[in-house]
Each structure stands twice: as structure tokens, then as C-alpha cells.
């Protein structure tokens, strides 16, 4: 089983930045009332890199012993029903509240629908928005981790 890594490790932050970019562009197109509330960061989050037979889950949670630091776990799951149910159980075990994934072909559908049915908040991100996020590596993230 992969070990958790601290915040200095690679993480698909581009996925979360893309979600923020999408939300920001949506706000620019509509009339938004300004408030004094502070923006909130998601404390326990997962980002999924989807493939046809396998998906990679990147889970970030607060570090148990070091306040202000984060731990990361990277793990692969098969995209079968049993594999996706295992993923849902592991995400629930970490206390994940938000799952973000890129809309890759039709591979996202079973993952999205199953996790949504399991009670997770799921964000489906447009690949065009993800590719245009500043700071995202130009190569595939999995090659960056190796």
C-alpha cells in the first residue's frame, strides 16, 4: 500500500485549480452579490485520474501530527464495480467530502455516478479548462510522479 506523503510531494493541484478557474469564470458571467465571507478550502479532497481499466486516486487530508500540513496518498483502483466500491470505502475511510475528476471520454460516467450515489460531492471538470491551468505540468501527471 502506498505511503502517505507530506505537502511537498506532487499532487494534481491542477485539478483543483481548474475547478476554481471554472467557478471563477462562472461568477464573471453572472451577477454576483459581494459578501464579506472568507472563501473556504476543502479539508479532505480527492482527485481522480481516469483511465479505461484503471484509475489513480490522489487523496489529500490534514496531517495528523503537524497542524497546517497535509498528507497525500496515491493509489490505483480497477474501474470494475468492485474496484469502485473499494475506492468509495477508502475515500469514506479518509473522510473525503469532495471528489474532482476530469471528463475523459465516457470513462468518468460509472465513477461519477457510483461515487455520487455513495454520497460524495463530485466535480466533473472540462478537459479544456484543466489543460489551460497555469502551473500544470505539460506531461501526464503519472510520469511526473515516477
N, C-alpha and C positions, 0 to 999 in steps of 0.2 A: 504494500500500500504506500503511495507517495507520502512524503512528509510535508507538513505544513511549512510554508516559507514566510519570512517576515516581509515587511513592506518594500524592501529594497529589491525584491525579485521582480521578474517580468509578469505583467498581468494585462489582460486585454482592456486596458483603460480606454482604448479607442472605442470600445463598445459602449461604455458609459458616457464618454464624451459625445458619441454620436447621438445617444438618447437625449442628452442635454441640448445638443445642436438642433435636433428635431423639435424638441419642446420650445426652444427659443425662437425658431422660425415660425412655429405656430402662433406664438404670442405676438410676433411682429405683424402677422396678418389680421389679427383681431383686435378689438378694443379691449384693453385690459385695465382694470382699476388698480392703481398703485396702492400697496399696503406697506405697513411697517414691519411685517412678519419677516423673520430671517428664513433663508432657504435651508432646507434640511437635507442632510446626506443620508443615504441608506446605509444602515449599520451592517446589515448582513445581506450580502448580494451574491448572485451567481451569474456568470456569463457563459453562454454555450457556443461552441464552435461546432457546427453541424456538418455531418457527412452522411453518405448513403448508408453505410453499415455501422459506423462508429461515430460517437460524438465525444467531444472533450469538454469537461465542465471545470470552470475556474471559480472557486468559491473563496470569497474574502470575508473574514469575520474579525472582530476585535481580538487583540492578543490577550490571553487570559491573565498574564502576569505583568505586562508592560502597558500601562494606560497610554492611550494616544497612538499606539502601534497596531498594526494589522497582521494577521496570519493569512496565508493563502494555501489552498490545496488544489492540485491539478490532478484530475482523474479521468480515465476514459470509460465509457459505457457503450454497450451494444445498443442499437436502435430497435431491438425487439421489444415486445410488450413487457417481458420480464425484466429486461435491462432498464427500460424507462421507469418501471415501478421501483427498481432498486435505486435509480437516480432520485426519484421523488422521496424515498425513505431517507436517503443520505442527506438531501437538502433539508428535509424536515429535522433531521438529527442535528444539523448545524444551525437550525433556527433561521434559515434563509427566508426572506419575505418577498424579494424581487428577483425575477429571473429574466435576463435580457438575452436575445438571440437575433442573429441576422437572418433575414428572409432568403434562404438559399434554396433555389428551385422549389420543389414541393417537399423537401426533407423536413422543413420546420413544422408542418401540419400535425403529424402524430405527436411530436414532442410538445408543441404548444397546447394542443387540446387535452392531452393527458395531464400535464402539469397544471393547467387551468382547472380541470376537473378535480385535481387533488388539493385545490385551494390556494395555489400560488398566484401572485400577481405577475403576469407575463408581459414583457415588452417585445414586440416584433419590430426590428429596425430595418429600414430600407438599405439595401446594399450600396446604393448610390451615396447616401448620407454617410455611411460608415467609411467608404473609401476616401471621402473628402475631409476627414477629420485631421486637424493639424497634430503632429506628433505620432501619428500611427505609422508603424514600420511599413515599408513598401513591399516587403516579402511576407509570406504567410507567417502567422504568429507561431505555429508549431516549429518552424525552422529556427525561429529566434530563440525558442526555449532550449533547443538541443545544444 
